[in-house]
Amino acid sequence: MAAAEQIFTHSYPRPPDDKHRLAALHRYDVLDAPSTEDFSFLTELAAKVCDVPYAFITLVDAEQAYVKSFTGLELGKLPRGQCYCSLAVLGDDATEICDLTKDARTAQMPLTLEAPFMRMYSSVPLTSSDGYAIGTLCVMNTKPGCLSTSQHDMLRRLARQVMCLIELRANEKALKESLRELELLATTDELTGLHNRRSLMHRLKFEVARTRRFRTPLSAVMVDLDHFKQINDQHGHIVGDEVLAGIGRLIRENVRVIDVAGRYGGEELCILLPNTPPEGARKFAETLRSRIEAQVHMDGDRKVPVTASLGIGSFNHMDIDDADNLLRQADAALYLAKQNGRNRVEG
């Protein structure tokens, strides 16, 4: 294998625009995606119509070739320099080598020298929407030979179908990501990263319905930043926004997965605590109050002290048995916390 190893160290010529070709490949985000039955069907069909035992869908990355689907021989990743398909992305419309042992570029490749001892290779590039060859649909045989004109034509048609599937998968993924982003924008307060008021109230209705059905506890904590107008007046609205963003981050880091934290309005926040009785809500609120007081906010080299008043409301399935009464109770407790000196928990 010494001769083979010597050839393997040589790099095949690469397209002058290989950087852009790789960018086109990575745009589809398909290298690590699992294969599908659709791809398997196309490789099986390619092998059948070309009357050969082997067919592969291969994507050529910077240093490796990824076999995404195969028929006849299971392959995974290959070094780019050891893959026939690295020749097929150089710009030719198709690459056909009728006897791999007689071509200096392929004679010493592992698949030529070792079982199953490939002899024939024919491929059609998989071309991106912007014209770059990102890989191939190829067929192989252990006997020398060439494809007929009609077989070449069919292989090209199948390659277009492979590329359509790749495009479809990429478009579906992009659509799902766009929908997730739109949902996030529709439900999230941009400044605090918490639920916006509309989303908060929607989730409140859901939690109330679940509490009524399963007779489970539900608490709500209203949070109001003390003298927030003074922070805006003394330090400016940019610092005020930074304070709100910091408080939002602190709350996100201290709630459970099942909790719902939202911006109720202005500097007033609300946290829904499912499956949480009043004593649990008070413990949570006191911990949050102390952490808000301890959080450091700066205006240049000046510290900006921030405290909060918190009020608790809890579902009791009697007088507090709907969303309005739950928030009304939490609001009343918040007002009491302000009246009693602020930076405290009531309820």
N, C-alpha and C positions, 0 to 999 in steps of 0.2 A: 504493500500500500504506500511505499515511499513516494512513488511517482504520483499517485493520487493526491497525497498530502501536499505535494509541491504545487499541483495545479489548484488545489483548494485554497491556497493562500492568496491566489490572484483574485482581484476584484473584477467582476465583469463591468464593462462600461455602463454608466448610469445616464439616464436622460439628463440633458443640461438643466431641465426644469424639475429635477427630482424633488426639490423642496416643495414646489407647488403641487406636484403629484401626491406627495405624502400628506400635504394639507388636505387635499381632496379626499384621500383615503380616510384620514382621521375624522373628517367631518361626518362621515357615516356612522362612526362609533360602533363598528361591527366586529372588530378584531376579537374581542373577548366575549362576544355574544354567543350563546349556544346555537348550534345548527338546528334547522327545522326540517320537517318532513317535506316541505316544498323544495328546499335545496337538494335533499336526498333524491327526490323524484326526478329532478332535472339532471343530476349526475347519472342516475340509472338510465334515463332516456337517452342521454348523450352516448353512453357506452353501447346501448342497444342499436341506435340508428347508425353509429359508426362501426358497428360489428367488431368491437374490441372489448377486452375484459376489464379495463380500468378507465375511470373518469374521476376528475377532481375539480372542485371549485377552490381556487387558491388566491389569497390576497397577499401582495408583496409589500412589506413594510421596509423600514430603513435597513435593518440588518437581518430580518427573518421573514420567512414566508409562512403564512398561516393557512393550513388546509381546513376549510370550513365545512366541506362535505366530500365524501369519497364513495366510490363503488369499486369493489374488488380488492382493495388494499387499504388498510387503515393507516393513515399518516396524520401527524399532528403539526408540529412546527419544525421547520428546516432552516438551517442557515441560508441566507439569501444566495450565497455563492455556491450552494450545493443543490439548488433548485432550478430545474429547467425553466420554470416560469419567470425567473429573473431575466431571461433573454426576451421573453414575450412582452415586456413592458417598455421596451426600448423604442417603440414607435411604429413598428410594422403592424399592418392590419391583421396579420396572422403569422404564426410561427409554426413551421412544419419541418421536422427532422426525420427523414425516412429511415436512417440507420444511425442511431446514437453513438455506436462504436466508431463510426467513420468521421465524426465531427469533432474537431479538436476541443471545442468548448464543452462537450458533454461526455467524451469518451472515458474520462476518469472520474466521473461523478459516482457516488455510492449506489444510486439506483441502477446505474449501468453495469457497475462492476460486481454488485452483490445481488442476491436473490431479491426480487424475481427476475433480475437481469433484463431490464427494459431495453427495447430496441427501437421502437417507434414512438414519436411524440408529435402531437398536433394540438394547437391551442388557438383560441380567439380571445383577445383582450376584453376585459370588463371595463367599459369606458364610462367615466363619470359624466354628469350633466354638463360640466365645463370642459370636457374633452381629454381628461387624463386617464391613462390606463392604470387602474388600481390593482389589477390582478388578472386572472384568466379562468376560463372554462377550458379544460384540456382533457384529451383522451390519450391513452398509452397502450402499447402492446409489447409483448415479449418476442414478437416476430417483426422483422423489418417490413416496411411498406408505407404507402401513402393513402390518404383519404381520396375518395372520388370528389368530383366537383359538387355533386348533390349532397354528399356528406359534409363537405366544408360549408355549404350554404345552410344546412340544417344546424350545424354547430354554431354558426353566427346567430341564427335565430334563437337558439337556446340561450346563448350568452346574453342576448338582449333581454330575455325573460329573467335571467339571473339578476341582471342589473336593475330591472324593474322591481324585483322583490327587495333588493337592497335599498333602493330609493323609497319604496313603500314603508319598510321597517323604520327608516330614518325619519320619514314624514310623520308616521304614527307616534314615534317617540317625541319628536319636536312638538306635535300637537298636544300630547299629554303634558309635557313640561309647560307649554304655554297656558293650558287650562289650569294647572296647579298655580302658576304665577298669578293668573287672573283671580283665582279663588283667594289666594293670599292677599292680593291687593284689595279685594272686596271685603275681607273679614278682619284685616289687621290695621291697627292705628300706626301710621308711619313713624311717628315720633317715639312712642314708647315700645313698639313691638308687641303690644298686647292686643287683645280683641278690640275692635272698634265698638261703639255703642250699639250699633245695629246687630252685630254678631253676638255681642254680650247678651242682649235682650232675647235673641233667638235661642241661645243656649240656656238662658234662664227658664224659658218656657219648657224646654225639653227636660231640664233637671227637675222642675216642679212636677211635671207629668210623671216622671219616673219615681219621684219621692212619694207621690200619692198612690201610685200603683203598688209599689213594693213596701210602703210604710217605713221607709228608711229616713234617717236624719238628713237635713240639708241646712247649711248655714251660709250666710253672706256677710262679708266684711267690707265696709265702706272706709276708704282711706282718703283723707284730705290733707294736703301739705300745708303746714302752718305758715301763715303770713306770706304766702307765695307772691302776692302782689308786691310786697316790699322787696323780694328778691329781684323781680323784674324791674322795679323802679330804681333800685340801688346798683344793680349789676348789669342790667340790660336783658333784653329778651333772648339773646343768643345764649347767655349763661342760664337763663330760665329754662330754655329748651334742653340744654345739656343736663340740667338737674332732673327734668322729667324723664329724659332718656336713661339716665343713670338709675333712677328709681324703677323704671320699667324693667331694666335689665336685672336689678336686684330681685324684683318680684318673680320674674321668670325663673331665676335660679333657686327660688325658695318654695315654689309651689309643686304639688304632685302632678303626675301626668293627668289624673282625672279632674284636677281643679281647673277653673276657668277664670282667668284674670283679664279684666278689660278696663279701658279708659271710659269712665262714665260721663265725663265732661270736664273741660278745663284741667284743673289740677286734682280733680276728684277721680279716684279709681275704685273699682269694685272687684272683689274676689269671691267667686262661688266655690263653696267647699262641700261637694257631695259626700254622703256617708259620714258626716262630721257633726256630732252633737255640740251644744253650746260650750261645754267645758273644753272640748278639743279646739273649737274656733277661738276661744279666748287665749289658749296657749299659743296657737299659731299667730294670732294678732299681736300678742305681747312680744313674741320673738321677732316678728316683722318690724314692730315699732322700734325696738332696740337696735336692730340692724340698719334701719333707715337713719336713726340718730347717729350711728357710728360711721355711716358711709361718708367718705371724704369727697367734697366738691370744691373746685378751685375756680377763682377768677384771676387769672394770671398767677401771682404769688400770694394771693389772699384766699383764705379758706372761706367757703360759703356755708354757714351752719344751716342744716335742714332738719326739721322734725316733722312729725305727722300725728294727727289725731285719728283714732279709729273707732268705728262703731260696729256692733255685731247684731245681726238679726238671725233668728233660728226658727225653722219650721216646727210647729208643734201639733199640727193636724187639728187644731181647734180654732182659736182666733187668728193665728198666723198660719193660714192654709192656702195662700195663693202668692203669686209673684209680687203683686202690688203691696200686699201687707208685709211680705218679707223685706222688701226694700224700704218700706215706710218705717219699719222697726229699726233697721240698720241706720237709716238717716236720722231718726230720733236719738239713737244712741250716739251717733257722731256729733250731733248738735250738743248733747250733754257733755261729751268729751271736750268740746271747745269751750263750753261754759265753765267747766271745772278746771280750766287752766291750760288746755292743749297738751300735746305730747303725751297722750295717755289713751287707754283703751276703756271703753264703756260698753255695757251690754252683756 
